[in-house]
Amino acid sequence: MTAVTHNFIIEQGTTLSKVFVWKDSAGVPINLTGYTARIQSRPTARSATVYLDATTANGKIVIDAENGKVTLGLTSNETSALDWISGVYDLELEDSSGTVTRLSQGSITISQEVTR
């Protein structure tokens, strides 16, 4: 499987709920039972600087296994604290055997908050 390229915007100061769905070639959601997920955003793919680090372990990603959904969730306080403008990201899923699949990749842009 090749990762889908999907660019998205995070509106600073708002609650974020970004949903990714993994489907097979027939459009049926893949069961994600036993999977973990992680997203990192950096200025560039090779950069050591991490802008965003979200995982199922730190609670910023929730998996709805039956429906193949992976949801990145950030509170309004967490998005308010984002002090960068743009970066790249990828979303990786790891099954219970340790096989890693990159589901999505692309860029994230922060739409800066005016009302504070």
C-alpha positions in Angstrom: 0.0 0.0 0.0 1.2 3.5 -0.8 0.4 6.3 1.6 -2.3 8.7 0.6 -1.0 12.3 0.4 -3.4 14.6 2.3 -2.6 18.2 3.3 -4.6 19.8 6.0 -5.0 22.9 8.2 -5.1 23.1 12.0 -7.0 26.2 13.1 -5.0 27.5 16.1 -7.2 27.9 19.2 -9.9 25.5 18.2 -10.6 21.9 19.1 -9.2 19.5 16.4 -10.7 16.2 15.5 -9.0 15.0 12.3 -10.3 11.6 11.1 -8.4 9.2 8.8 -10.0 6.0 7.5 -8.2 3.0 6.2 -10.2 1.1 3.6 -9.4 -1.8 1.3 -9.6 -1.7 -2.5 -13.4 -2.4 -2.3 -13.9 0.6 0.0 -14.5 -1.5 3.1 -12.9 -0.2 6.3 -10.0 -2.4 7.5 -10.3 -3.7 11.1 -7.6 -2.1 13.2 -7.9 -4.3 16.2 -4.5 -4.6 17.9 -3.1 -1.5 16.0 -1.3 1.5 17.5 -0.8 4.8 15.6 1.6 7.7 15.6 1.8 11.0 13.8 4.8 13.4 13.9 5.1 16.7 12.2 8.4 18.4 11.5 9.7 21.4 9.5 11.0 18.9 6.9 11.2 15.1 6.7 14.9 15.1 7.6 14.6 17.7 10.5 15.4 16.6 14.0 12.8 19.2 15.3 9.5 17.7 16.2 6.5 20.1 16.0 3.8 17.6 16.9 4.0 14.2 18.4 0.7 12.4 18.7 0.3 8.7 19.5 -2.3 6.3 20.9 0.0 5.9 23.9 -0.1 9.7 24.7 -3.9 9.8 24.1 -3.8 12.3 21.2 -4.8 9.5 18.8 -7.9 7.3 19.2 -8.5 4.2 17.0 -12.1 3.0 16.2 -10.9 -0.5 15.2 -14.2 -1.8 13.7 -14.6 1.2 11.4 -11.0 1.6 10.4 -10.9 5.1 11.8 -7.9 6.9 13.3 -8.6 10.2 14.9 -6.1 12.9 15.8 -7.5 15.0 18.6 -6.1 18.1 20.2 -7.8 20.5 22.6 -8.2 24.2 22.0 -5.4 24.8 24.5 -3.1 22.4 22.6 -3.8 24.0 19.2 -3.3 27.5 20.8 0.2 26.4 21.8 1.2 25.5 18.3 3.7 28.2 17.4 4.8 27.0 14.0 3.3 27.9 10.6 3.8 24.8 8.4 5.4 21.4 8.4 5.2 17.9 7.0 3.7 14.9 8.7 3.1 11.2 8.3 0.7 8.8 10.0 1.9 5.3 10.7 0.0 2.3 12.0 1.7 -0.6 13.7 -0.1 -4.0 14.0 0.5 -6.4 16.9 3.2 -8.3 15.0 5.3 -5.1 14.5 4.4 -4.4 10.8 4.3 -0.7 10.2 2.1 0.8 7.5 2.2 4.5 6.5 -1.4 5.5 6.0 -1.2 9.2 5.2 1.4 11.9 4.6 1.5 15.5 3.5 1.7 19.0 5.0 0.1 20.6 7.9 -0.5 24.4 7.9 -1.4 26.3 11.1 -4.1 29.0 10.5 -3.1 31.5 13.2 -5.6 32.5 15.8 -6.6 36.2 15.9 -9.2 36.1 18.7 -7.4 35.3 22.0 
